[in-house]
Amino acid sequence: MKHKRSPIRDHRSESALFFRRAVLAFSMIIFLVSVLVVNLYALQVSDHQDYKTRSNDNRIKVVPIAPNRGLIYDRNGVLLAENRPVYSLELIPEQVKNIPETIAALSEFIYITDSHIRNFKKEKRRSRRFQTVTLKSQLTEQEVAVFSVNQHKFAGVEVKGYLKRYYPFGDALTHVLGYVAKINDRDLERLDREERSNNYKATRDIGKLGIERYYEEDLHGTAGYQEVEVNSRGRIIRTLKYVPPEPGRDLVLNLDIELQLYIRELLGDNRGAAVVLDPKTSGVLAMVSTPSYDPNLFVNGISPSQYSALLNDRNRPLYNRATLGTYPPASTVKPFIAVAALQENVITTSTIRNDPGYWRLPNSSTRPFRDWKKGGHGRVDVVKSVEESVDTFFYQIAYDMGIDRLSRWMSKFGFGEYTGIDIHEESRANMPTREWKMSRYRKPWYQGDTIPVGIGQGYWTATPMQIAKAASVLVNHGVVNPPHVVSGFINDEASSPLKSDPYPPIANVPDKFWLTTLEGMRRVNHGKKGTARNSFNRAKYQSAGKTGTAQVFGLGENEKYNSDELAEHLIDHALYVGFAPFEAPEVIVALVLENAGGGSSNAAPVARQIFDHILVDTPPRKEVN
């Protein structure tokens, strides 16, 4: 039986399978090509602008340029804060293959400490790889020269020049000018909140204290920028656009550096402060706080040991005593209280009272309040009570006025309030009220609390700047001018003066009340029994003033004050406030000497020397326009 052979290949079915596979493959090719075409269209047409922008962002960089900081001059054109060139050793991390090895190699040519390396690492963490990071600042000329010769060995390392703040008068102006220092995280947060961070992209330092901080926005200026083309490694190929920065504005101060240095030398190593104002404008001619410190330490980066020494110094050199020091104003406030008492009809210009050397609360068996002079001053009026600083006369005024009227009137003279001076470092001190005592001690105000306030003691504290401002109000018969350090700005054409908002005056006080009080102050310096008469003996000019002796602690009823038996920190503070010449005042002086003793014997002689220096020893001051 024969079998039929099966065909080895089915050409028809194979052809059909091949055709189907070819169509599928061709369809996939068409689909993938279509997808490619669509993507190419999106890249080249639809999203062209977006990808072009991204490309430019990688290729074109905007490099901020820091502006030059404005300079600061005194009233006579003497430069007080300048910008000096300094050189820094900097690395670009993206261009340095091995940073530790590079630093080690650099150490053979430049002195690099562990502190420099720690600061570098900290700064590097906050920076981008293509941005420069400082390894060491303040290079010496020798270090710059040595590195320049060997620079070819260090890819990504360079020396850059900057302008750095410098204060040529050192510690004499620290508490006025303040200082600039490196921007820290707190500064960056504040700049972000104030939406000013973009203006500080290239800035390394910022004002920390004093004038430098208060006028930071004016002194800093406006940053510029340049658009540069870079390669894939971040190296600049060419500059496409350049917008120059606008330098900060230069400041002119009311301050006279020659007077500032004189008072600084006069105070020496004593703890204290002196304020000198122009009575016409309340411009600050001098503001000295001792001891002080060199601000250049902070500009260049103070070491932990140096800062710890300043912080732990028992004489507190970091403390601006002129505006932050709070002291019992003592008898320096008696003239201001006299004006208030006259206006409130508590006394008249002809009121006469007997001073037996003590004063007691009516219908009270408590111990009496003593006068500074044992045995008293006899019969006195308001002029004599200011001249001889009669405590009992002002005890009675305080009792009659009460704390409410007393505190309200003293606030008009500026006590318990910010003076308006153009630095941030200022204390309001304390003008006590009923509400204040209840808030502070949870106790009501007693009648006995009011009596020591009448002589500037008790809960009352003030700053030297507040006392100086109050004297200005007195001299100007109630016109209130806030003290200000800065006179104006310098531009390309002229000096533009600053303008401040007017303060409400002490109105409706008759001139005779002001003049009566001022006559009492004149007699303090030139009267037969004036408390400062010995210090102003044979002066070539007439002046007026008021001494004060602020108690640091209270005495018991039968205790006597003996400075020879007390620790230094328990000795009284010496105070003085005054003006000269009497008929046409040109200068107001207020000063505090901590733990120096009586104001008449210690503060008044210093004030006399300041007056003599201004009015007799030196030519007339140059007026600031």
C-alpha positions as CSV (number, residue, x, y, z in Angstrom):
1,M,0.0,0.0,0.0
2,K,1.4,3.3,-1.0
3,H,1.3,6.3,1.4
4,K,0.8,9.9,0.2
5,R,3.8,12.2,1.1
6,S,3.1,15.2,3.3
7,P,4.4,18.5,1.9
8,I,7.6,19.7,3.6
9,R,6.8,23.4,3.4
10,D,3.6,25.4,3.2
11,H,4.6,28.3,1.1
12,R,1.2,29.9,1.3
13,S,1.0,30.0,5.0
14,E,4.6,31.1,5.4
15,S,4.0,33.9,3.0
16,A,0.9,35.0,5.0
17,L,2.8,34.9,8.3
18,F,5.7,36.9,6.9
19,F,3.3,39.4,5.5
20,R,1.6,39.8,8.8
21,R,4.9,40.2,10.7
22,A,6.2,42.7,8.1
23,V,3.0,44.8,8.4
24,L,3.3,44.7,12.3
25,A,7.0,45.7,12.2
26,F,6.4,48.4,9.7
27,S,3.5,49.7,11.8
28,M,5.7,49.8,14.9
29,I,8.4,51.6,12.9
30,I,5.8,54.1,11.7
31,F,4.5,54.5,15.2
32,L,7.9,55.0,16.8
33,V,8.9,57.4,14.0
34,S,5.7,59.3,14.6
35,V,6.5,59.5,18.4
36,L,10.0,60.7,17.5
37,V,8.7,63.3,15.2
38,V,6.1,64.5,17.7
39,N,8.9,64.7,20.4
40,L,11.2,66.5,18.0
41,Y,8.4,68.9,17.2
42,A,7.8,69.5,20.9
43,L,11.5,70.0,21.5
44,Q,12.0,72.2,18.5
45,V,8.7,74.1,18.3
46,S,6.3,73.7,21.2
47,D,8.8,73.7,24.1
48,H,11.6,75.5,22.3
49,Q,11.5,78.6,24.5
50,D,11.4,76.6,27.7
51,Y,14.5,74.5,26.7
52,K,16.3,77.5,25.4
53,T,15.8,79.2,28.8
54,R,17.0,76.1,30.6
55,S,20.1,76.0,28.4
56,N,20.8,79.7,29.0
57,D,20.4,79.1,32.8
58,N,23.2,76.5,32.5
59,R,25.3,78.6,30.2
60,I,24.6,82.1,31.5
61,K,25.1,83.0,35.1
62,V,24.1,86.2,36.9
63,V,27.0,87.2,39.2
64,P,26.1,89.8,41.9
65,I,28.5,92.6,42.6
66,A,28.8,94.1,46.1
67,P,28.6,97.9,46.3
68,N,31.2,99.9,48.2
69,R,30.0,100.8,51.7
70,G,29.4,104.5,52.4
71,L,32.0,106.4,54.4
72,I,31.4,108.2,57.7
73,Y,32.9,111.7,58.5
74,D,32.8,114.0,61.5
75,R,31.4,117.5,61.3
76,N,34.9,118.8,60.2
77,G,35.4,116.3,57.4
78,V,37.6,113.9,59.4
79,L,37.2,110.3,58.2
80,L,35.9,108.1,61.0
81,A,35.0,104.9,59.1
82,E,36.8,104.0,55.9
83,N,37.1,101.0,53.5
84,R,40.6,99.5,53.1
85,P,41.7,96.9,50.6
86,V,42.3,93.4,51.9
87,Y,43.1,90.1,50.2
88,S,41.5,86.7,50.8
89,L,42.5,83.2,49.7
90,E,39.6,81.5,48.1
91,L,38.7,78.1,46.6
92,I,36.1,77.1,44.0
93,P,35.1,73.6,45.3
94,E,33.9,72.4,41.9
95,Q,37.3,73.1,40.3
96,V,39.4,71.5,43.1
97,K,39.9,67.8,42.7
98,N,41.0,67.0,46.2
99,I,40.3,69.8,48.7
100,P,42.2,68.3,51.8
101,E,45.3,67.7,49.7
102,T,45.1,71.2,48.2
103,I,44.8,72.8,51.6
104,A,47.7,70.8,52.9
105,A,49.8,71.9,49.9
106,L,48.8,75.6,50.4
107,S,49.9,75.3,54.1
108,E,53.5,75.1,52.8
109,F,53.2,78.7,51.5
110,I,50.5,80.3,53.7
111,Y,49.9,80.0,57.4
112,I,46.5,78.2,57.7
113,T,45.1,77.2,61.1
114,D,42.5,74.7,62.2
115,S,40.1,77.6,62.8
116,H,40.5,78.7,59.1
117,I,39.7,75.1,58.0
118,R,36.7,74.9,60.3
119,N,35.3,78.2,59.0
120,F,36.0,77.1,55.4
121,K,34.0,73.9,55.8
122,K,31.1,75.7,57.5
123,E,31.0,78.2,54.7
124,K,31.3,75.5,52.0
125,R,28.2,73.7,53.3
126,R,26.2,76.9,52.6
127,S,27.6,77.6,49.2
128,R,27.2,76.1,45.7
129,R,30.1,74.2,44.2
130,F,30.9,76.8,41.6
131,Q,30.9,79.7,44.1
132,T,34.1,80.8,45.8
133,V,34.6,80.0,49.5
134,T,37.1,81.9,51.6
135,L,39.8,79.8,53.2
136,K,41.7,82.7,54.8
137,S,41.2,86.4,54.9
138,Q,43.5,89.2,55.8
139,L,46.5,87.9,53.8
140,T,49.7,89.8,54.3
141,E,51.5,91.3,51.4
142,Q,54.2,88.6,51.7
143,E,51.5,85.8,51.5
144,V,49.9,87.4,48.4
145,A,53.3,87.6,46.7
146,V,54.3,84.0,47.6
147,F,51.0,82.6,46.3
148,S,51.1,84.6,43.1
149,V,54.4,82.9,42.3
150,N,53.0,79.4,42.9
151,Q,49.4,80.0,41.7
152,H,49.9,77.8,38.7
153,K,50.1,74.8,40.9
154,F,46.6,75.2,42.4
155,A,43.7,74.9,40.0
156,G,40.5,76.5,41.4
157,V,42.4,78.6,44.0
158,E,42.8,82.3,43.7
159,V,43.5,85.5,45.7
160,K,40.7,88.1,45.6
161,G,40.8,91.7,46.8
162,Y,38.0,93.3,48.8
163,L,37.3,96.5,50.6
164,K,37.1,96.0,54.3
165,R,35.8,98.4,57.0
166,Y,38.4,100.0,59.2
167,Y,37.9,102.4,62.1
168,P,41.1,104.5,62.5
169,F,40.1,105.9,66.0
170,G,39.6,102.5,67.5
171,D,37.8,102.3,70.8
172,A,37.1,106.1,71.0
173,L,34.0,105.8,68.8
174,T,32.8,102.2,69.2
175,H,29.7,103.1,71.1
176,V,28.8,105.7,68.5
177,L,29.7,104.2,65.2
178,G,29.2,100.5,66.2
179,Y,30.8,98.2,63.7
180,V,30.2,95.9,60.8
181,A,30.9,92.1,60.9
182,K,30.2,89.0,58.9
183,I,26.6,88.3,58.0
184,N,25.3,85.4,60.1
185,D,22.2,83.2,59.9
186,R,20.1,85.6,62.0
187,D,21.0,88.4,59.6
188,L,20.0,86.3,56.6
189,E,16.7,85.5,58.2
190,R,16.0,89.2,59.0
191,L,17.0,90.2,55.4
192,D,14.6,87.6,54.1
193,R,11.8,88.9,56.2
194,E,12.5,92.4,55.0
195,E,12.7,91.2,51.4
196,R,16.2,92.7,51.1
197,S,18.2,89.5,50.8
198,N,18.8,89.9,47.0
199,N,20.7,93.1,47.6
200,Y,23.1,91.2,49.9
201,K,24.0,88.3,47.6
202,A,27.6,89.5,47.2
203,T,27.9,91.3,50.5
204,R,30.0,89.7,53.3
205,D,29.5,92.2,56.2
206,I,26.5,94.1,57.7
207,G,26.1,96.8,60.4
208,K,25.8,95.2,63.8
209,L,25.7,98.2,66.2
210,G,25.5,102.0,66.4
211,I,25.3,104.2,63.3
212,E,26.5,101.3,61.2
213,R,23.4,99.3,62.0
214,Y,20.9,102.2,62.2
215,Y,21.8,103.5,58.8
216,E,22.6,100.1,57.2
217,E,20.3,100.5,54.3
218,D,21.8,103.9,53.3
219,L,25.4,102.9,53.9
220,H,25.2,99.6,52.1
221,G,24.1,100.8,48.7
222,T,22.6,98.8,45.8
223,A,24.2,95.7,44.5
224,G,25.1,95.5,40.7
225,Y,25.5,92.4,38.6
226,Q,27.1,90.9,35.5
227,E,25.7,88.3,33.2
228,V,28.5,85.9,32.2
229,E,28.7,82.9,29.9
230,V,30.3,79.8,31.6
231,N,31.4,76.4,30.4
232,S,30.3,73.1,31.8
233,R,32.7,73.4,34.7
234,G,31.5,76.8,35.7
235,R,34.5,78.8,34.3
236,I,33.6,82.2,32.9
237,I,34.1,82.4,29.2
238,R,32.9,86.0,28.5
239,T,30.9,88.8,30.0
240,L,27.5,89.5,28.3
241,K,26.2,92.3,30.4
242,Y,27.5,94.5,33.2
243,V,25.4,96.7,35.6
244,P,27.6,98.6,38.1
245,P,26.6,98.7,41.8
246,E,25.5,102.0,43.4
247,P,27.8,102.7,46.3
248,G,26.4,103.5,49.8
249,R,25.7,107.0,50.9
250,D,28.4,108.8,52.8
251,L,27.3,110.2,56.3
252,V,28.3,113.4,58.1
253,L,28.0,113.3,61.9
254,N,27.4,116.2,64.2
255,L,30.2,114.7,66.3
256,D,33.5,116.4,66.7
257,I,36.3,113.8,66.8
258,E,38.7,116.2,68.5
259,L,36.2,116.8,71.3
260,Q,35.4,113.1,71.5
261,L,39.1,112.2,71.9
262,Y,39.6,114.9,74.6
263,I,36.7,113.6,76.7
264,R,37.9,110.0,76.2
265,E,41.2,110.9,77.6
266,L,39.6,112.9,80.4
267,L,37.5,110.0,81.6
268,G,40.5,107.7,81.4
269,D,39.9,104.3,83.0
270,N,36.9,105.4,85.0
271,R,33.6,103.7,84.4
272,G,31.2,106.3,83.1
273,A,29.7,108.2,80.2
274,A,29.6,111.8,78.9
275,V,27.2,113.3,76.4
276,V,27.7,116.7,74.8
277,L,24.8,118.2,72.8
278,D,24.3,121.3,70.7
279,P,21.3,123.0,72.5
280,K,20.1,124.6,69.3
281,T,19.6,121.3,67.4
282,S,20.3,118.6,70.0
283,G,23.0,117.3,67.6
284,V,25.4,115.0,69.5
285,L,28.8,116.7,69.6
286,A,30.3,113.9,71.6
287,M,29.1,110.6,73.2
288,V,31.7,108.8,75.3
289,S,31.3,105.6,77.2
290,T,34.2,104.1,79.1
291,P,35.7,101.6,79.2
292,S,35.4,100.7,75.5
293,Y,36.9,98.2,73.0
294,D,38.4,98.1,69.5
295,P,35.6,97.5,66.9
296,N,38.2,96.4,64.3
297,L,38.4,93.1,66.3
298,F,34.8,92.3,65.2
299,V,35.3,93.4,61.6
300,N,38.2,91.0,61.1
301,G,36.6,88.2,63.1
302,I,37.1,88.2,66.8
303,S,38.5,85.0,68.4
304,P,36.5,83.1,71.0
305,S,39.1,83.9,73.7
306,Q,39.0,87.7,72.9
307,Y,35.3,87.8,72.9
308,S,35.1,85.8,76.2
309,A,37.5,88.3,77.8
310,L,35.3,91.2,76.8
311,L,32.1,89.5,77.8
312,N,33.5,88.5,81.3
313,D,35.2,91.8,82.0
314,R,33.6,93.2,85.2
315,N,33.9,96.7,83.9
316,R,31.6,95.8,81.0
317,P,33.3,97.5,78.0
318,L,30.6,96.1,75.6
319,Y,28.0,98.2,77.4
320,N,27.1,101.7,76.0
321,R,26.6,103.6,79.3
322,A,25.6,106.8,77.5
323,T,22.3,105.3,76.2
324,L,22.0,101.9,78.0
325,G,23.3,102.8,81.4
326,T,20.5,103.3,83.8
327,Y,21.3,105.3,87.0
328,P,19.2,107.1,89.6
329,P,19.3,110.7,88.2
330,A,19.6,112.1,91.7
331,S,19.5,115.9,92.1
332,T,20.1,116.6,88.4
333,V,16.3,116.4,88.0
334,K,15.4,119.1,90.6
335,P,15.3,121.9,88.0
336,F,12.8,119.9,85.9
337,I,10.7,119.2,89.0
338,A,10.8,122.9,89.9
339,V,9.3,123.8,86.5
340,A,6.5,121.3,86.9
341,A,5.8,122.4,90.5
342,L,5.6,126.1,89.4
343,Q,3.2,125.3,86.5
344,E,1.0,123.1,88.7
345,N,0.8,125.9,91.4
346,V,2.3,123.6,94.0
347,I,4.8,126.4,94.6
348,T,5.2,129.9,93.4
349,T,8.4,131.9,92.7
350,S,8.0,133.5,96.1
351,T,7.4,130.3,98.1
352,I,9.7,130.1,101.1
353,R,10.1,127.0,103.3
354,N,12.3,126.2,106.3
355,D,14.7,123.3,106.0
356,P,15.7,121.9,109.4
357,G,17.7,119.1,107.8
358,Y,14.9,116.5,107.6
359,W,11.4,116.1,106.4
360,R,8.7,113.8,107.7
361,L,5.4,112.5,106.2
362,P,2.5,114.5,107.8
363,N,0.7,112.6,110.5
364,S,3.3,109.8,110.4
365,S,5.6,108.3,112.9
366,T,8.0,106.8,110.4
367,R,11.6,107.8,110.3
368,P,12.2,111.2,108.6
369,F,13.7,111.7,105.2
370,R,17.1,113.4,105.7
371,D,18.6,116.3,103.8
372,W,22.1,115.8,102.5
373,K,23.3,118.7,104.7
374,K,23.1,118.0,108.4
375,G,21.3,120.8,110.2
376,G,19.6,121.9,107.0
377,H,19.8,125.1,104.8
378,G,17.4,127.3,106.8
379,R,14.8,129.4,104.9
380,V,14.9,128.7,101.1
381,D,12.9,129.6,98.0
382,V,12.9,127.7,94.7
383,V,16.0,129.4,93.3
384,K,18.0,128.7,96.5
385,S,16.7,125.2,96.7
386,V,18.1,124.5,93.2
387,E,21.4,126.4,94.0
388,E,22.0,124.5,97.2
389,S,20.2,121.3,96.2
390,V,17.9,121.3,99.2
391,D,16.3,117.9,99.5
392,T,13.5,118.7,101.9
393,F,12.1,121.4,99.6
394,F,11.7,118.7,96.9
395,Y,10.4,116.1,99.3
396,Q,7.5,118.5,100.0
397,I,7.0,119.1,96.2
398,A,6.9,115.4,95.6
399,Y,4.4,114.9,98.4
400,D,2.2,117.7,97.1
401,M,2.3,116.7,93.5
402,G,1.9,113.0,94.0
403,I,3.4,110.3,91.7
404,D,0.7,110.7,89.0
405,R,1.4,114.3,88.2
406,L,5.1,113.9,88.9
407,S,5.6,111.0,86.4
408,R,3.3,112.7,83.8
409,W,5.4,115.9,83.9
410,M,8.8,114.1,83.9
411,S,7.7,112.1,80.8
412,K,7.2,115.4,79.0
413,F,10.9,116.0,79.6
414,G,11.7,112.5,78.1
415,F,12.2,110.4,81.2
416,G,10.9,106.9,80.9
417,E,10.8,107.2,77.1
418,Y,13.2,106.6,74.2
419,T,15.0,109.9,73.4
420,G,14.7,109.4,69.6
421,I,18.5,109.2,69.1
422,D,19.5,107.5,65.8
423,I,21.0,104.3,67.3
424,H,19.1,101.2,68.3
425,E,21.0,100.6,71.5
426,E,19.0,102.6,73.9
427,S,17.1,102.0,77.2
428,R,13.9,103.8,78.3
429,A,15.1,103.4,81.9
430,N,12.2,103.9,84.3
431,M,9.9,106.7,85.3
432,P,7.9,104.9,88.0
433,T,4.1,104.9,88.1
434,R,1.5,103.2,90.1
435,E,0.8,100.8,87.2
436,W,4.5,100.0,86.9
437,K,4.9,99.0,90.5
438,M,1.8,96.9,90.5
439,S,3.0,95.1,87.3
440,R,6.6,94.7,88.6
441,Y,6.1,93.9,92.3
442,R,2.4,93.1,92.6
443,K,2.2,95.8,95.3
444,P,0.3,99.1,95.4
445,W,2.0,102.5,95.3
446,Y,2.5,104.0,98.8
447,Q,2.9,107.6,99.7
448,G,6.4,106.9,101.0
449,D,7.4,105.7,97.6
450,T,6.8,109.1,96.1
451,I,9.1,111.1,98.4
452,P,12.6,109.8,97.2
453,V,11.4,110.3,93.6
454,G,11.3,114.0,94.4
455,I,15.2,114.0,94.5
456,G,15.7,111.5,91.7
457,Q,16.0,108.4,93.8
458,G,13.8,105.5,94.7
459,Y,12.5,103.6,91.6
460,W,13.5,106.4,89.2
461,T,16.3,105.6,86.8
462,A,17.6,107.5,83.7
463,T,20.3,107.4,81.1
464,P,22.9,110.1,80.6
465,M,21.3,110.8,77.2
466,Q,17.9,111.3,78.8
467,I,19.3,113.8,81.3
468,A,21.1,115.7,78.4
469,K,17.8,115.8,76.4
470,A,15.9,117.0,79.4
471,A,18.4,119.8,79.9
472,S,17.9,120.7,76.2
473,V,14.2,121.0,76.8
474,L,14.8,123.3,79.7
475,V,17.3,125.5,77.9
476,N,14.8,125.9,75.0
477,H,11.8,126.7,77.2
478,G,9.9,123.5,76.4
479,V,10.9,122.9,72.8
480,V,11.7,119.2,72.4
481,N,14.4,118.1,70.0
482,P,15.5,114.5,69.8
483,P,19.2,114.0,70.0
484,H,20.8,112.8,66.7
485,V,24.3,111.7,65.8
486,V,24.0,112.1,62.0
487,S,23.8,115.5,60.5
488,G,23.2,114.5,56.9
489,F,24.2,112.6,53.8
490,I,26.8,113.5,51.2
491,N,26.0,113.2,47.5
492,D,27.8,114.3,44.4
493,E,26.6,117.9,44.8
494,A,26.2,118.8,48.5
495,S,25.3,117.6,51.9
496,S,21.6,116.9,52.4
497,P,20.6,117.4,56.1
498,L,18.4,114.9,57.9
499,K,14.9,115.9,58.9
500,S,13.2,114.4,62.0
501,D,9.5,114.4,63.0
502,P,8.7,117.2,65.4
503,Y,8.1,116.3,69.0
504,P,5.2,118.0,70.9
505,P,6.6,120.9,73.0
506,I,5.8,121.5,76.7
507,A,3.3,124.3,76.0
508,N,1.7,127.1,78.0
509,V,4.5,127.4,80.6
510,P,5.3,131.1,81.3
511,D,8.8,132.2,80.5
512,K,9.3,133.4,84.1
513,F,9.0,129.8,85.3
514,W,11.8,128.6,82.9
515,L,13.9,131.7,83.8
516,T,13.5,131.2,87.5
517,T,14.7,127.6,87.3
518,L,17.6,128.5,85.0
519,E,18.7,131.2,87.4
520,G,18.9,128.5,90.2
521,M,21.1,126.5,87.9
522,R,23.3,129.5,87.2
523,R,23.8,129.9,90.9
524,V,24.8,126.2,91.2
525,N,27.9,127.2,89.4
526,H,28.4,130.8,90.4
527,G,26.3,131.4,93.5
528,K,27.8,131.9,97.0
529,K,26.5,128.5,98.1
530,G,26.2,126.7,94.8
531,T,27.1,123.1,94.9
532,A,29.5,123.4,92.0
533,R,30.9,126.9,92.8
534,N,34.4,125.6,93.6
535,S,34.6,123.8,90.2
536,F,33.6,126.9,88.3
537,N,35.6,129.5,90.3
538,R,37.2,132.1,88.1
539,A,35.6,130.7,84.9
540,K,35.9,133.1,81.9
541,Y,32.2,132.6,81.1
542,Q,28.9,132.2,83.0
543,S,27.4,128.8,83.0
544,A,24.5,126.9,84.6
545,G,24.3,123.3,85.9
546,K,23.1,120.9,88.5
547,T,25.1,118.3,90.4
548,G,23.8,114.9,91.6
549,T,25.0,112.2,93.9
550,A,23.2,108.9,93.3
551,Q,23.0,106.4,96.1
552,V,23.8,102.9,95.2
553,F,22.3,101.4,98.3
554,G,20.0,102.6,101.2
555,L,21.3,103.6,104.6
556,G,19.7,102.7,107.9
557,E,18.2,105.3,110.2
558,N,21.3,105.6,112.3
559,E,23.9,104.8,109.7
560,K,26.4,107.3,108.3
561,Y,27.8,107.2,104.7
562,N,31.6,106.7,104.7
563,S,33.1,106.0,101.3
564,D,36.4,104.9,102.8
565,E,34.7,101.9,104.5
566,L,32.7,100.8,101.4
567,A,33.5,98.4,98.6
568,E,34.0,100.3,95.4
569,H,30.8,99.1,93.8
570,L,28.8,100.5,96.7
571,I,30.2,104.1,96.4
572,D,27.8,106.7,95.1
573,H,27.7,107.6,91.4
574,A,28.7,111.2,90.6
575,L,26.4,113.1,88.1
576,Y,26.4,116.5,86.5
577,V,24.3,118.3,83.8
578,G,24.8,121.9,82.6
579,F,25.1,124.3,79.8
580,A,27.3,127.3,78.8
581,P,27.4,130.1,78.1
582,F,24.5,131.1,80.3
583,E,23.1,133.9,78.1
584,A,23.5,132.2,74.7
585,P,24.0,128.5,75.3
586,E,26.3,126.7,72.8
587,V,26.8,123.4,74.5
588,I,25.1,121.0,77.0
589,V,27.1,118.5,79.0
590,A,25.7,115.5,80.9
591,L,28.0,113.0,82.6
592,V,27.9,110.1,85.0
593,L,31.0,108.7,86.8
594,E,30.2,105.3,88.4
595,N,31.2,104.9,92.0
596,A,33.2,108.1,92.0
597,G,31.5,109.8,95.0
598,G,29.8,113.2,95.2
599,G,28.8,114.9,92.0
600,S,29.9,118.4,93.2
601,S,33.5,117.2,93.9
602,N,34.0,114.6,91.2
603,A,31.6,115.2,88.2
604,A,31.5,119.0,88.2
605,P,35.3,119.4,87.8
606,V,35.2,117.2,84.7
607,A,32.3,119.2,83.3
608,R,34.3,122.4,83.9
609,Q,37.2,121.0,81.9
610,I,34.9,120.1,79.0
611,F,33.3,123.6,79.0
612,D,36.8,125.2,79.1
613,H,38.0,123.0,76.2
614,I,35.1,123.9,74.0
615,L,34.6,127.6,74.9
616,V,38.2,128.7,75.8
617,D,40.8,126.4,74.5
618,T,39.6,125.6,71.0
619,P,38.4,127.8,68.1
620,P,34.6,128.1,67.4
621,R,33.1,124.9,66.0
622,K,32.4,124.6,62.3
623,E,28.7,124.5,61.6
624,V,27.3,121.5,59.7
625,N,25.0,122.5,56.9
